[in-house]
Amino acid sequence: MPDSTPQSDRILQEARQSLIRQQEGGTHRAAPRGSIGRGSAELKRKNLVRRMKGLGATLLAIMAAVIATGIVIDGIGFAGVMLAAAAVVAAVLFFLFVPRTRVPRRTELKEGNPAQMVARTQLWLEAQRAALPPAAQAIIAQLGARLDALAGQMAHVAADHPAMAEVRELVGEYIPETIDNYRKIPQHLRAEEYAGKTADARLLESLEKLSGEVDRVTRRLAEGALDDLAIKSRYLEYRYGGAAALEDASAMPDTGVPLPDFTAAPAPSARER
């Protein structure tokens, strides 16, 4: 009978390593690299455009230098061609990675208008995803979409509106503070229960509440537009006699000439005057 001792030792060793990994917080999947919202995606797009403009200007400068050198010394030779090619490659590699889209500091998250606040917060959240458990990363993606909706509503709100201060506090303080507090906890302690819950569970619970609060504020701000739409719809139904009348009216060509008012008294003729 073959000796199974080495195989048993290997199984026990793998079991010990698995236990150690779980005690240290488990194995997390790599965080997704895509943008979580339109705001952060727009900041990245602007950064890419800026890099491409810098690359184009640099390439033009290299070409101008090569042409000018060739005219002055009557040709640049093989060495000159190789130097020019090396300069082009160096420029492409440089602008491929530099300058990177800068991750904003926490103090910058509640500065600027609502669109800027949301875009910076989305960028900041994207930079934190790798340190969060997979379930939290899913909530971060949902939160990014809801922040886009909130920014769209806040664009129509005055700067002194009471909701502005609430949004600055929610987006610029509560959301980043929750994640910062979680990241301060050592990784091997995050899966241990403390006061009835683990740090991972408390993080998920807090992020879900914050995401729900962002959605609630967005809906509250949208109530005014919904009321206006409902009032306009009731007026049109009263004025034009319901949906069927609206469909008939929409089929008529728009000549740009107002319809005559047949209820008004006819104007007197020249003889009657």
C-alpha positions in Angstrom: 0.0 0.0 0.0 1.5 3.4 -0.9 2.4 5.8 1.8 -0.2 8.6 2.1 1.6 10.6 4.7 3.1 13.3 2.4 -0.4 13.8 0.9 -2.0 14.2 4.3 0.7 16.6 5.4 0.0 18.7 2.2 -3.7 18.8 2.9 -3.1 19.9 6.6 -0.7 22.6 5.4 -3.3 24.0 2.9 -6.0 23.9 5.6 -3.7 25.9 8.0 -3.0 28.5 5.2 -6.7 28.8 4.4 -7.5 29.3 8.1 -4.8 32.0 8.4 -6.2 33.8 5.3 -9.8 33.8 6.7 -8.5 35.1 10.1 -6.8 37.9 8.2 -10.1 39.0 6.5 -10.3 36.5 3.7 -9.3 36.8 0.1 -10.9 39.7 -1.7 -11.4 39.9 -5.4 -9.7 42.7 -7.3 -11.7 45.9 -7.4 -13.2 46.9 -10.7 -11.3 49.7 -12.5 -14.2 51.4 -14.3 -15.8 54.6 -13.3 -18.8 54.4 -10.9 -20.5 57.5 -12.3 -20.7 60.1 -15.1 -18.9 62.7 -12.9 -15.7 60.8 -12.4 -15.8 59.5 -16.0 -15.9 63.1 -17.2 -12.9 64.1 -15.1 -11.0 61.2 -16.5 -12.0 62.1 -20.0 -10.8 65.7 -19.6 -7.5 64.4 -18.2 -7.1 62.1 -21.3 -7.9 65.0 -23.6 -5.3 67.2 -21.8 -2.7 64.4 -22.2 -3.4 63.9 -25.9 -3.1 67.7 -26.5 0.3 67.6 -24.7 1.4 64.7 -26.7 0.4 66.3 -30.0 2.3 69.5 -29.1 5.4 67.6 -28.1 5.4 65.6 -31.3 5.0 68.7 -33.4 8.0 70.2 -31.4 10.1 67.1 -32.1 9.3 67.3 -35.8 10.0 71.0 -36.0 13.4 70.4 -34.3 14.3 67.6 -36.6 13.4 69.6 -39.7 15.2 72.7 -38.5 18.3 70.6 -37.6 18.2 68.9 -41.0 18.1 72.3 -42.8 20.9 73.7 -40.7 23.4 70.9 -41.0 22.1 69.5 -44.3 20.6 66.2 -43.0 20.5 64.6 -39.6 21.9 61.2 -40.6 21.1 57.8 -39.1 22.0 58.8 -35.6 19.6 61.8 -35.8 16.8 59.6 -37.1 17.3 57.2 -34.1 17.4 60.1 -31.6 14.2 61.5 -33.1 12.5 58.1 -32.9 13.6 57.7 -29.3 12.2 61.1 -28.5 8.9 60.2 -30.0 8.7 56.9 -28.1 9.6 58.7 -24.8 6.9 61.3 -25.4 4.3 58.7 -26.1 5.2 56.7 -23.0 5.3 59.8 -20.8 1.9 61.1 -21.8 0.4 57.6 -21.7 0.6 57.8 -17.9 1.3 61.4 -16.9 -0.4 63.4 -15.6 -2.7 60.9 -13.9 -6.1 61.9 -12.7 -5.5 63.1 -9.2 -7.5 61.6 -6.4 -8.9 64.4 -4.4 -8.3 64.9 -0.7 -11.1 64.5 1.8 -11.1 68.2 2.5 -11.9 68.9 -1.2 -14.9 66.7 -1.4 -17.4 69.2 -0.2 -16.0 72.2 -2.2 -17.4 73.7 -5.4 -20.8 73.3 -7.0 -22.8 70.0 -6.7 -21.5 68.6 -9.9 -17.9 69.1 -8.8 -18.7 67.7 -5.3 -20.2 64.5 -6.8 -17.4 64.0 -9.4 -14.6 64.4 -6.7 -16.5 62.0 -4.3 -16.9 59.4 -7.1 -13.1 59.6 -7.8 -12.3 59.3 -4.1 -14.6 56.3 -3.8 -13.0 54.6 -6.8 -9.6 54.9 -5.1 -11.0 53.2 -1.9 -12.6 50.2 -3.6 -9.6 47.9 -3.5 -9.6 48.0 0.3 -13.3 47.1 0.6 -15.0 43.7 0.6 -16.7 42.7 -2.6 -20.2 43.3 -1.2 -19.2 46.9 -0.3 -17.8 47.4 -3.8 -21.2 46.6 -5.2 -22.9 49.2 -3.0 -20.2 51.8 -4.1 -21.2 51.2 -7.7 -24.9 51.8 -6.8 -23.9 54.8 -4.8 -22.1 56.3 -7.8 -25.2 56.1 -10.0 -27.3 57.7 -7.3 -24.8 60.5 -6.9 -25.2 61.3 -10.6 -28.9 61.6 -10.1 -28.4 63.8 -7.1 -26.1 66.1 -9.0 -28.7 66.4 -11.8 -31.3 67.6 -9.3 -29.0 69.9 -7.4 -28.1 71.7 -10.6 -31.6 73.4 -10.4 -31.3 74.3 -6.7 -30.2 77.7 -5.5 -26.9 77.9 -3.6 -28.7 79.0 -0.4 -31.3 76.2 -0.5 -31.4 74.2 2.8 -30.8 71.0 0.8 -27.3 72.3 -0.3 -25.9 72.1 3.2 -27.4 68.7 3.8 -25.9 67.4 0.6 -22.4 68.8 1.4 -22.6 67.1 4.8 -23.8 63.8 3.4 -21.5 63.7 0.4 -18.4 65.5 1.8 -18.4 64.1 5.4 -20.6 61.1 6.2 -19.7 59.0 3.1 -15.9 59.4 3.3 -15.8 59.3 7.1 -17.6 55.9 7.1 -15.0 54.4 4.8 -12.0 56.0 6.6 -13.2 54.6 9.9 -13.4 51.1 8.4 -9.9 51.4 6.8 -8.4 52.3 10.2 -9.4 48.9 11.5 -6.6 46.2 11.0 -7.5 43.8 8.3 -7.3 40.7 10.6 -9.9 42.3 13.0 -12.5 43.2 10.4 -14.1 39.8 10.4 -14.3 39.5 14.2 -17.4 40.4 16.1 -17.4 43.5 18.2 -20.6 44.6 20.1 -22.6 42.1 18.2 -21.4 42.8 14.6 -18.3 42.6 12.5 -16.6 45.6 11.0 -17.5 44.3 7.5 -21.2 44.0 8.4 -21.3 47.5 9.9 -19.6 48.9 6.8 -22.2 47.3 4.5 -25.1 48.5 6.8 -23.7 52.1 6.8 -23.1 52.2 3.1 -26.6 50.9 2.4 -28.1 53.6 4.6 -26.0 56.3 3.0 -27.0 55.2 -0.5 -30.6 55.2 0.5 -30.3 58.7 2.0 -28.8 60.0 -1.3 -31.8 58.5 -3.2 -34.2 60.0 -0.7 -32.8 63.5 -1.1 -32.9 63.2 -4.8 -36.5 62.1 -4.7 -37.4 65.0 -2.4 -35.8 67.5 -4.7 -37.6 66.0 -7.7 -41.0 66.4 -6.0 -41.3 70.0 -7.2 -40.8 69.0 -10.9 -43.2 66.1 -10.5 -45.8 68.4 -9.1 -45.3 70.9 -12.0 -45.7 68.0 -14.5 -48.9 66.8 -12.8 -50.4 70.2 -12.8 -49.5 70.8 -16.4 -51.0 67.4 -17.4 -54.3 68.2 -15.6 -54.5 71.6 -17.3 -53.9 70.0 -20.8 -56.5 67.4 -20.1 -59.0 70.1 -19.1 -58.1 72.4 -21.9 -58.0 69.9 -24.8 -60.4 67.3 -23.6 -58.1 64.3 -22.7 -55.6 62.1 -24.3 -57.7 61.4 -27.4 -58.0 65.1 -28.2 -54.3 65.5 -27.7 -53.6 62.7 -30.2 -55.9 64.3 -32.8 -54.2 67.7 -32.3 -50.8 66.2 -32.6 -51.7 64.8 -36.1 -52.6 68.3 -37.4 -49.8 70.2 -39.2 -48.4 73.2 -37.5 -48.8 76.1 -39.9 -47.6 78.8 -37.5 -50.8 80.7 -37.9 -53.1 80.9 -34.8 -56.6 79.5 -35.1 -59.4 82.2 -35.4 -61.6 82.8 -32.3 -65.1 82.0 -33.6 -66.6 82.9 -30.3 -65.8 86.6 -30.7 -68.2 89.0 -32.3 -67.5 89.7 -36.0 -65.8 93.0 -36.8 -68.1 95.7 -38.4 -67.8 96.2 -42.1 -67.0 99.5 -43.8 -70.7 100.1 -44.7 -71.8 99.5 -41.1 -69.2 102.1 -39.9 
